[in-house]
Amino acid sequence: MKFYSILILSFILVSSSCQQSDTKAVQSNTKVEQTTKKLTQEEIIRETKNLSAMVQKSFTVLTDKKERIEKIEYLVGASPLSEEAKMNLVKKVMIGIDVPIEEQKEVYNSIFKK
C-alpha cells in the first residue's frame, strides 16, 4: 500500500514539474516572437536610406577615427535591419565616398568582427 501511494505521489510531482517547464518554454517563445518584428519593404527602404545618410554624415563630419567608429557602431546597432544588410550598406557607403582602403578595413573589422 505504501509503495503504491509513494508511486502515485512521485508520478504527480513529476507530471506537475514537467508541466511547469513546458509553460516557461512557451512563454519564452512568445517573447522572442514579440521582439523580432518583420519589416515591410517600405520600412526596409526607409531604414536603409536613413542609415546610409547617417553613416555618410559620420564620415564627413567626424575627423577622429575612434569617434567615427563609435558613432557608426552605435548607428548600426540601433538599426532594425539585418546584419547582412547593415554590413553591405556600410561597405557601399565607404566605397561611395572614397574612404581609404585601410580605414575601410579598420572600420569594418571593429564594427562587424566582434
N, C-alpha and C positions, 0 to 999 in steps of 0.2 A: 504494500500500500504506500509506504513512504517513497519507494522507488518511483512509482507512477506519479505521485504528487510532485516530486523533485523534477522528474522528466517534463511534466506539464509546465511547471514554473520556468524551467530553463527554456523551453520552447517559446513561451510567452515573452520572456526577456529578449531572446534572440530575434524574434519577429518584430518586436517593438523597436529594437535598436536598428534593425535594417530599414524599417520604415522611416525613421528619423533621418538617416543618412541619405535616403532617396530624395526626401523633400529638400534637403540642403543642396543637392546636386541640381535639382530642378530650379531652385531659386537662383543659384549662381549662373545657370544657363540663361535665364531671363534677364539678368543684369548685363551679361555680355551682349545679348541681342539689343538691349536698350542703348548701350553705349556706342555700338557700331552702327552708324547711320549711313545708309546708302545715299550717295549724292546723285542728283539728276544731272543730265547732260548740261543744262544751263548753269547749274551751280558749279560744275567742274570747270566750265569755260570761264566763269566769273572769278573763281578762286585762282585759276591759272593766270589770268590777267593781273589780278591783284598781287599775287606772289611774285610774278615776273617784274612788275613795276617796282615793288619794294626792294627786291634783290638788286635790281639795276640801280636804284637810288642809293642803296647801301654802298655799292662800288663807286659811285660818282661823288657822294658827299663825304663819306668817311675816308680818312687818309691812313690811319693806323691799321695795320693788318689784323692785330688782335681784336680791336673793336669791331672791325668789319666782319671777322669770322664769328664773333659772339652775336652780333646783330643778325647775321644770316642764319646762324644756328637757331636763334630764337624764332625767327620768321618761319623757318622750315618746320620747326617743332610745333608751332601753333597752327599750321595749315592742316586742313582736313583731307588733303589729297593723299593718294597712296605714296608709299616710299619711292617706288619706281618713277612715278610722275614727278615727284619733288627732285629726285636726282637728275632726271633728264632736263627739267626746267632750269635748274641752277647751272648745269653744264651748258645749255644753249645760251643762257644769258651771258655767261662768262665768255663764250666764244663770240657772241654778238657784239660785245663792247670791247673786244680785243684785249682781254686780260692776259698778261704774260703766262706762258705755259707752266712755269714753276709755281707761280702764285695760284693758278688753277688747281694744280695738284695738291698744294698745301691746303687750300680751302676745301676741296672735295674730300681729302683724307681726314681732315679734322672734323668735318661735319658728318660724313656718312660711314666712316670706318670705325665707329665706336662700338 
